[in-house]
Amino acid sequence: MYPVRKVPSLVDLCVYKAIDNLRFLGDVGETDLHLLERILPHCTVDQLMHVEKSSEGRDLTPVTDKLWKKFYERQFGRESTNIVSERMQKKKVAFRWIQLYEAKMKDIEKNESEAADRIKQSYLKENARKQSRQIQICSKVPPASNKRSFGAAGYGSNVTNTKNKLLKKSKIEVLQSQEMKNIKAWRRNAVQKTCDIPSTKKPMFSGRDSASTSKSTTTHMARKW
């Protein structure tokens, strides 16, 4: 004969259903503690914490305190758990293990944050030290050399053209000045006076030769000016 299988009760079916859907479990309300003792041990840390925070006005310590002690021991070790238990017995105080778990986690997070800050500061100091030891490239442009280069040909030609224009302009201004005009007028007057001086001596040559000689002399004197 085959063994007769026990048919699960309606309560058992509800418990199994609750265990299968722990991720959706929140406020347990007025659920009986003996049912919670069957359901909550299957929760993870995050799921059990969510049930604790969601069930406002309901103290679940009779069921969950031993569960939190197990999570504490699993997370921080049996030795640390025994030390906490001995301290509470010695000081005659009692804390919920969920409170001890949260306090321990915050303490660890604080230490990790401080350690991360120290590592960051140490890295920044080391990086600054390496940067200070590197060769710094000077961005100052050296003064231009007096030597001519192939790239300066255009600049030289512009300077030459500018000088030529300035000299030409200065020469024109000098030629057109009143002083030069006076000098030219004086020279013309001097030539005219030379031509008008009468000869006191009789010319040694007469006729055509005398006229030719006088014309030649006048032309020669004019060329000298």
C-alpha positions in Angstrom: 0.0 0.0 0.0 1.2 3.5 -0.8 1.6 6.0 2.1 -1.2 8.5 2.3 0.0 12.0 1.7 -1.2 14.6 4.2 -3.3 17.3 2.6 -1.9 20.7 3.6 -4.3 22.9 5.5 -5.4 26.3 4.4 -3.1 27.9 6.9 -0.1 26.0 5.6 -1.0 27.1 2.0 -1.1 30.7 3.2 2.3 30.4 4.9 3.9 28.8 1.8 2.4 31.5 -0.4 3.8 34.2 1.9 7.2 32.6 1.9 7.2 32.5 -1.9 6.4 36.2 -2.1 8.6 37.6 0.7 9.8 40.4 -1.7 6.2 41.8 -1.5 5.8 41.4 2.2 5.5 44.6 4.2 3.2 45.6 7.1 2.2 42.3 8.8 -0.5 44.0 10.7 -2.0 41.8 13.4 -0.7 38.5 12.0 -0.3 35.9 14.7 3.3 35.6 16.1 3.3 31.8 15.5 2.7 32.4 11.8 5.4 35.0 11.6 7.8 32.6 13.3 7.3 30.3 10.3 7.5 33.1 7.6 10.1 35.7 8.7 13.1 33.3 9.2 13.1 33.0 5.4 13.7 36.7 4.9 16.9 38.3 3.9 18.4 41.2 5.8 16.8 43.8 3.5 13.4 42.0 3.5 13.3 41.7 7.3 14.3 45.3 7.7 11.5 46.3 5.3 9.0 44.3 7.4 10.2 46.0 10.6 10.0 49.5 9.2 6.6 48.9 7.6 4.9 47.4 10.6 4.6 50.6 12.5 2.9 50.3 15.9 3.8 46.6 16.1 6.7 45.3 18.2 8.1 42.3 16.4 11.0 41.8 18.8 9.7 38.5 20.2 10.1 37.0 16.7 12.8 39.1 15.0 15.3 39.7 17.8 16.9 36.3 17.5 16.9 36.7 13.8 18.8 39.9 14.0 21.3 38.3 16.4 21.9 35.7 13.7 22.4 38.4 11.0 24.8 40.2 13.3 26.9 37.1 14.0 26.8 36.2 10.3 27.9 39.8 9.2 30.4 40.7 12.0 31.5 37.3 13.4 30.8 35.3 16.5 33.5 36.9 18.5 32.1 40.4 18.0 28.6 39.1 18.9 29.9 37.5 22.1 31.7 40.8 23.1 28.5 42.8 22.6 26.5 40.3 24.7 29.1 40.3 27.5 29.1 44.1 27.6 25.3 44.3 27.9 25.3 41.7 30.7 28.1 43.6 32.5 26.4 47.0 32.3 23.0 45.4 32.8 21.4 47.0 29.8 19.5 45.4 26.9 19.4 46.6 23.3 17.4 45.2 20.5 19.7 43.4 18.0 18.2 45.3 15.2 19.5 48.5 16.9 22.9 47.0 17.4 23.0 45.8 13.8 22.1 49.3 12.5 24.6 51.0 14.8 27.4 48.7 13.7 26.6 49.2 10.1 26.7 53.0 10.5 30.0 52.8 12.4 31.5 50.7 9.6 30.2 53.0 6.9 31.6 56.0 8.8 35.0 54.3 9.0 35.0 53.4 5.4 34.1 56.9 4.4 36.9 58.4 6.5 39.3 55.8 5.1 38.2 56.7 1.6 38.8 60.4 2.3 42.2 59.7 3.7 43.1 57.7 0.6 41.8 60.5 -1.6 43.8 63.1 0.2 46.9 61.0 0.1 46.4 60.5 -3.7 46.0 64.2 -4.2 49.2 65.0 -2.3 51.2 62.4 -4.2 49.9 63.6 -7.5 50.8 67.2 -6.5 54.3 66.1 -5.6 54.8 64.3 -8.9 53.5 67.4 -10.8 55.9 69.6 -8.9 58.8 67.4 -9.9 58.0 67.4 -13.6 59.8 69.7 -16.0 57.8 72.8 -16.6 57.7 74.0 -20.2 58.3 77.7 -20.5 55.8 79.4 -22.8 57.8 82.7 -23.0 58.7 83.6 -26.6 62.4 84.4 -27.1 63.3 87.8 -28.6 63.7 87.9 -32.4 67.3 87.6 -33.7 68.9 90.4 -35.7 69.9 87.8 -38.3 67.9 87.7 -41.5 65.9 84.7 -42.2 64.1 83.4 -45.2 60.8 84.1 -43.6 61.7 87.8 -43.1 62.2 88.6 -46.7 58.8 90.2 -47.1 59.3 92.3 -44.0 62.7 93.6 -45.2 61.3 94.5 -48.6 58.5 96.5 -46.9 61.0 98.4 -44.8 63.1 99.2 -47.8 60.1 100.5 -49.7 59.1 102.5 -46.8 62.5 104.1 -46.5 62.6 104.9 -50.2 59.2 106.6 -50.0 60.3 108.6 -47.0 63.5 109.7 -48.7 61.7 110.6 -51.8 59.1 112.6 -49.9 61.8 114.4 -47.9 63.6 115.2 -51.1 60.5 116.7 -52.7 59.8 118.7 -49.6 63.3 120.1 -49.7 63.2 121.0 -53.4 59.8 122.7 -52.8 60.9 124.7 -49.8 61.3 128.4 -49.8 65.0 128.2 -49.1 65.6 126.2 -52.3 63.5 128.6 -54.2 65.6 131.5 -52.9 68.8 129.8 -53.9 67.6 129.1 -57.4 66.5 132.8 -57.8 69.9 134.0 -56.5 71.7 131.8 -59.1 69.5 133.1 -61.9 70.3 136.7 -60.9 74.0 136.0 -60.6 74.0 134.6 -64.1 72.0 137.6 -65.4 74.5 140.0 -63.8 77.4 138.2 -65.3 76.0 138.5 -68.7 75.2 142.2 -68.3 78.8 143.3 -67.3 80.3 145.5 -70.1 83.8 144.6 -71.4 86.4 147.4 -70.7 88.9 146.0 -73.0 88.7 145.9 -76.7 88.1 142.5 -77.9 91.1 140.8 -79.4 88.9 139.3 -82.0 86.6 141.0 -84.2 83.5 140.3 -86.2 82.3 136.7 -86.2 85.1 135.4 -84.0 84.3 137.9 -81.3 80.6 137.1 -81.3 81.3 133.4 -81.3 83.7 133.7 -78.4 81.2 135.8 -76.4 78.4 133.3 -77.0 80.6 130.4 -76.0 81.7 132.0 -72.8 78.2 132.8 -71.8 77.0 129.3 -72.5 79.9 127.9 -70.5 79.2 130.1 -67.5 75.5 129.2 -67.6 76.4 125.5 -67.5 78.5 126.0 -64.5 75.5 127.1 -62.5 
